[in-house]
Amino acid sequence: MHSRYEVVIGLEVHAQLRTSSKLFCGDSTRFGADPNTQVSPLTLAHPGTLPYLNREALEHAVRMGLACGSDITRRSYFARKNYFYPDLPKGYQISQHHDPVCSGGTVGIRLSDGSTRNIRLTRIHLEEDAGKSIHDQDPLQTLLDYNRAGTPLIEIVTEPDIRSAEEAFVFLTEVRKLVRWIGVCDGNMEEGSLRCDANISLRLHGDTRLGTRVEVKNLNSVRHVRRAIEIEVERLAAVLDDGGIVRQETRSFQASDETTFAIRTKEDADDYRYFPEPDLPPFHFTEEWLERLAASLPELPELTAARFRSDFGLSDYDARQLCEEKELCDYFQSRLPSPDLAKPFANWLLGPVRSLLNERGLEWAGIRISRAAWEDLLSLVAAGGISFSSASQQLLPRLLEGDERMPSVIASGEGLLQDAGGTEIEAWVDQALESMPDKVAEYRKGKKGLIGLFMGEVKKRSRGKADPRRTQEILQQKLNQTS
């Protein structure tokens, strides 16, 4: 197998920028419109039309570079990348070649074994997207939809620093989180907002020369990136083990049967005949403009997680989980009742709240539970006024549905408050034990695992009102009594 070889991977990630109009004209970028309804003479490259630059797209590209610690090129320009394909209206793509808007930078990744690495970036540059060729709607014709043509993209190109499918998976996950966090892309791979090409090669361990690379294009999910790389590494290793020669080519991944197949031999940069775009002047950035843009960036996830650990005493796991999504992080900070409640509040958000949101297809931004309501709920559970189970299963859904009453008021009105003193709990415990004398005898003979059965029976009889901790205390007291 490929244990003889070192895997060398570089990724090219295309992120669609979050703008309402295209990179060089005012046509809409809205997803899901009918084919060819978001085009104009500029998108279709009619004779006499001239491009003009979308300033917001340029700002988004620079924001991404600043977030990755890239060097921002103070004076840059666009270039024509010449190739002929039906979904490219002009017969060339406006992109960047020399002097990309951002050079260098890194993206940090954390692997499943806890180790961390910085993946170096070669560049981040701006370019326009092509249209879409549709091959499965007509038996004889290829159909073309130019709605996507001209949509602003950044291409994030890594150095060949990635050494496994897992590292590629984690890197792309981190990039998707970052573009969402700073608001430059929605990261929706299902809609094509984020796409990835993987350049893969093998070399013998200890060899410093790069092997012949194969590019697998247009991977549209993080899982597909991982699987396509795994498959291609196995294929390349088999070719080399059989004494074959790896051909530099472009391949595609077929998810249905998890295979890759060749689509063309790989072009080199010279084949694209790059030259400066004559219809767009060079552009440059002032230091004042860059400083304003840098100041507008939010605190990045790693720094926020570190602050949560130091300010609130949260575990590394909890802090990182809260920073997986910007909306979740913002909600935590805006609704946290007090620093001393950070741990229980995080437990609620990362447990039952996130579970209910996923189940109902809701977003963090749509939650209307106030800080005061959260303080009331957390205090109620901590004081034993209601069990965590009842609160999460019966109170929380009502609050998510928009009930604006305090949780203690709802719990009182619905008969959910439990007897913290234990009087009612003791009665429920007695009823539960009396209903299964044989199990009580088994417990007393050493079958201690039956405590869960008794706990469940008390929960059923109390309809969830019995405090679990107090219930267990009373159960053990009574079960340990000699008959």
Secondary structure, DSSP 8 states (H G I E B T S, - for coil): -GGGEEEEEEEEEEEE---SB-SSS--B--TT--TT-S--TTTTT-TT------HHHHHHHHHHHHHTT-EE-SEE--EEEE---TT-TTSEEEE--SS-SEE--EEEEE-TTS-EEEEEEEEEEEEE---EEE-SS-SS--EEE-TTTT-EEEEEEE-S-B-SHHHHHHHHHHHHHHHHHTTS----GGGTSEEEEEEEEEEETT--S----EEEEEE-SHHHHHHHHHHHHHHHHHHHHTT-----EEEEEETTTTEEEEEEE---GGGG--EE-TTS--EE--HHHHHHHHHHS---HHHHHHHHHHHH---HHHHHHHTSSHHHHHHHHHH---GGGHHHHHHHIIIIIHHHHHHHT--GGG----HHHHHHHHHHHHTTSS-HHHIIIIIHHHHHTT--S-HHHHHHHTT----TTSHHHHHHHHHHHHT-HHHHHHHHTT-GGGHHHHHHHHHHHHTT-S-HHHHHHHHHHHHTS--
